[in-house]
């Protein structure tokens, strides 16, 4: 009796194990593809007993997607599969190009009129994730902030937050940070992930790394202002050099405004004006030199007239010389 009972238990376990294996093999496989991609569904033909394949049919849900049989010899696609699906009659592989959401669903194949349960596949065509952005809102004392991962987040998307190089997964769209715990981190970013894609936001400087009471971004305002000032100054210098090269004189030497044509036109009289100015300066220097020579000659003449006279006459001549010298030097 005990031996018979043991045999029955062993047989029961074998049956249960076989059922479990069949159930496992019959379960559908989830296959993810992004919109616009191609996919190839490959059935397992190990269960096909016949040496030659005589017919193949693929079903999409309850509807026939594509079929072929040796007698007809023609591959016949249906509905949205026309022009986008091809069938390999040797391997029974189904290829679909340019996937859209209409191709999502369960696919089953029959070879030689018999279903192949192990090749049941659930195709899920989804869009790739969008590039997220990070926004934040802090309290007045700047002791804590709430970061938000903004983007087209769906139920299938996973949000990953990164503190510098540290990675935290399975978090909600919003992340609460505090000065006590997170002030030493330099930047934050969020990453959106689904089964077909991954996109990361641009890094955001940690708003809690600022001094207490300083609003996020204030520390960079002066750098922005300095950058703008240097850029404008560089533009002005370039414009001035271009004007000097084209017009032949500096912009402050003309009566025209920058938006007037004469401002950029080379002046034909510019050289003559400079030459005239040079001649006038030379004449003025010559006149000054002639006046100085005449004064010197007058002083020498007066000295020569002093020598033959007596004391009173010499004194009068000295006074005349002094008056003449004073008038010349004035």
Buried (B, 14 or more C-beta within 10 A) or exposed (E): EEEEEEEEEEEEEEEEEEEEEEEEBEEBEEBBBBBEBEBEBBBEBEBBEEEEBEBBBBBBEEEBBBBBBEEEEEBBBBEBBEEBBBBBBEEBBBBBBEBEEEBBBEBBBBBBEEBBBBBBBBBBBBBBBBEBBBEBEBEEEBEBBEBBBBBEBEEBBBBBBBBEEEEEEEEEBBBEBEBEEBBEBEBBBBBBBBBBBEBBBEEBBBBBBBEEEEEBEEEEEEEEEEEEEEEEEEEEEEEEEEBEEEBBBEBEEBEBEEEEEEBBEEBEEBEEEEEEEEEEEEEEEEEEEEEEEEBEEBBEEBEEEBEEEEEEEBEEBEEEBEEBBEEBEE
